[in-house]
Amino acid sequence: MGEDGEKKGERQAATADLDRVTDYVEDRELDADRFASVQKSMDAMFGSSAAAAASRKSKGSKAQEGKELHALKVAPEHIKLVMEHLELDEPAAELALKRHGGDVRATLHSLLSM
Amino acid sequence: MGVKDKDKADGSASGSALPSKEAALFRSMVKMYEMKQYKKALKAADQILRKVPAHGETLAMKGLVWSSLGPENKSEAYDMVRAGLRADLRSHVCWHVYGLLYRADRDYKEASKAYLQALRIDKDNMQILRDLALLQVQCRDFEGFESTRRKLLTVKPNQNANWIAFALAHQLNENHADAVQVLNTYEGTLKDTSSQESMFPYEASELAMYKHMLLFESKEYEKALQHLEQNEDKVVDKLGWTEARAQSLAMLERYDEAEAAYRTLLHRNPENKTYIARLADIMVTRNRIHASQAGNEAVTKSESELYVELCDALSVTYPEALSFRRLALEHTDGDDFLRRADVLVRRFLYKGVPSLFSMFKSIYRDQPHKAQLLGGLFESYAAHLNSNSTASLPPFKGSAYVDANGSANSSDGAKEDNVSEAKLQDLTLWVDYFLVQHYVALGQHERALQLVNDALLRTPSSIELLLVKGRVLKVVGDVNAAVSALNAARKLDLADRYLNHKCAKYAMRANRVDLAEQWIGLFTREGDIPPVQAMYEMQCLWFELESGAAFLRRGLTARALKRFIAVDRHFADFIEDQFDFHNYCVRKMTLRSYVQVLRLEDHIKDHHGYMAAMRALVRLFLRLADQPLEEQLKSKMSLMEAELEKMTAADRKKALAKRKKAEAKEKTTEKDKEDVSKAASGTGKKGDEDSVAGGKKKPGSAVRQPGWMETDPDGVELLRSVGDFVEEAHKYANELDRWAPRELETQVLVFDVALRRKKVLVAARAYKRAQTICRSSEALELVCMAIHLLRVSEAASWKPVLSALPAEVSDVFQNVVEEIRGQTGVSSALEYAQKAATRQTKASSGEGISVDDQLMLARALLKMCRTDDDWARDARPMAVGLLLEWPKDGASGPCLRTCEELYLNEQELALGADDKQRYVQLCLERFPRANVFGGGDKEIVM
């Protein structure tokens, strides 16, 4: 660590210098004039991008699939079985089971070829 | 800058419930901490605590400062921070500090928990939000990162960096359109004030280029190009700008302009291969379009013709540039190729450039018939120089050289250089040097060796010749002699780091890690850091890997473990190292490079060095797991003690070994003796290290903490800390499966580990994955896996395992087994093994297929015998037959690596002494120079 004590040779001095480098910086900020305009454009941006994001979410086919799958219920012991015998984590095992309508054999079989 | 904001920005420095003087002191203490003035900060904290002893925030801060003062303070620091937290649970400062402490320990999960707790108390705290964002991007929680950055921008929209970072968050979420929109909005706010100049030119430039990157990546090439051209005067990275423009033009299929742009770039740097490739691509594409428009196939030029045409034209423009001439060689053949090669290599030979052969490496690999042509060309040079004693190369005679093979001797028209003896010798040297490498590449090792020895008689002090001699010897297995050659080269220039390191690397191949470390030590930092630690600090992967492999060959498992784990730690560090950049790059606006770094880090474990270490670790632990229980206990509890004992009693053993050597001519004792003598020199060294570590310096002066390699240098503790060898192997096999699932080797190891863990479905999955990797269903790795799976389904020893499986699991497994039976038409493992063996014998008797596969099959079958007595009874004789009967003629024999690999792992084959000796004998006949089988030099000549 950074000792200010004895320094022998250039290398030590250099190491010491390097240790003194910090992440500390004063933040550069805008002046008060700009603040208002920035605030305004930011509000506008959030308004529109939030709307866009919302529309993306509802439209996305993946999200759609997720929703349908989400509704499906899978027996916890089946999830455990898939997790144990194919060494998957819980979300992956659950998703695979749901994709196969909870059929354990079909799930295991398809996971072998993934 | 509003006063109100200032308070918020330094939100962590609240110093609540303190008298005003102490509150001020608290704030300055926080600042001191940020400026790394830890000792001052500690004093300030003590000063506050004298006045208000139970002040929680100060206690916590003191803990943080204390931990920064040295790693040995860690646990005390945690106690202090926890005490602070207990005193003031409602303080966000305490929670924040708690998180920072965890962060310093790389425990990001606990750290972000603590941060989130702090944010629950003070939800708009800038400092904590910022730290949380860093954690999230480090852990690649991009969604969380985006929402944190959104929060930060909402709280403080007047900070430039918050806008940029928010755009970045969108990009990392693959949301380029939103990222561009954020930047647009940000620029919009810049326009209506005069503060546009507040940005430094470099930052404005980088921001403009970053926006181009966003547009380009979202495939908005038109907009990307437009943006570039509008901002040309803003961009200071002119080269980057020109490259980006050329790339955009090419993507927009504006080929004429793109071509012009790439030609401009080439004018700047005619040797840049990317520019040439892009330019050639454009030519090829345009030609194709042209042909399809004309509807006339005959007009079309082939790709190669286009390449050559382009290269020729450019060589005229830039006569000094080499890359065009080199590239043309890949696209020409026959006489044309030879003529071009002749022109090019002359330059190198006359100038004496040692790296000439490297230029042709890819041709030797991908276009072997051209390698023959090159060989003929150089043979003719050599013959001409031999017979003419003029220091010049013969005039070019086309492919006549290839057949004439030296008879081409005419001095007509040859450029008469100064006919000096020295010049002639020089030319001969470089021609020979190339030829030696040529023969090595073609596998004609003895011829290469003879040539290099002859050449060394003429020029005994040529470092290049000595190096290449070492290489040939290494390839044929006489590693001791190779080290001797390298050492001779090293002694010719003791100040050359390359020679020194190369020499050390060869020493490790000869299992002489002690020698290697001694040599390495000549070039590592002077002072009290031992070379091994110095190499560790420099994160030198090759050194760790080579020394680990050498220890493993000598059976020093724990030491090998230490070295391989070192590689794992290096990669953890590489990943950790990016933390500093999350903050720094956004501040410095080096966004393009930052995104590149993030992408690099995402794939850093794809690196071959990491893979090699992981594979070695899996094998190492599997090998440990294979040992009988008592040996396992020994290796775990006292393997290292036994090794150490061996070392201290080294002299006695050495003498013993010497006597043995005199008595017996056994090859094997040779190896033992070597080990002992190596161990002996290791001891001397170790003693030195101890004395250094023991000589503690007086307190107050800079006491160097012993590094990771110095504490537990032999890996005893490391090995002892391992609970279960198979589970440990599993851990590293998972790493392989995660980072290199498409490597066959990975699936083979995953398969092995899975069967040991009785996870039949995981093994079946590895088999299926391997199937998708192999091009042929007869690939030996696949065959071995299939035999093993069949055997699992039928062996008595597997019955209890299989019957304990849930019905679904065992059904699916049986399906896979049936699938194998169906595909191969065999009914049992033994039948498949016999089928494979027959095919192999047929193949090896004439088809020219290497015997490597045969040995690998033998190994796999023998390995299965260990746990399966019925199998051993039926299959063992066949497997031993495969192992010991292979054709004598050289062309179709196995390669040294296979034979050696098998021999070094012979304990897993449980061979009888006779069989083992026969195997060694066979290998020695085939590789008479290989040290490992008792051939070649016994000692290194120092």
Interface residues (C-beta under 8 A of the other chain):
Chain A: M1 G2 E3 D4 G5 E6 Q12 D19 R20 T22 D23 Y24 V25 D27 R28 E29 L30 D31 A32 D33 R34 F35 S37 V38 Q39 S41 M42 A44 M45 F46 S48 S49 A52 A53 L81 H85 L86 E87 V104 R105 L108 H109 L111 L112 S113 M114
Chain B: M1 G2 D5 A9 K31 E34 M35 K36 Y38 K39 S68 L69 G70 R150 L153 T154 P157 N158 Q159 N160 A161 D178 Q181 V182 T185 G188 T189 D192 T193 S195 S198 D580 N583 Y584 R587 G700 S701 A702 K759 L761 V762 A764 R765 K768 L805 P806 E808 V809 D811 V812 N815 V816
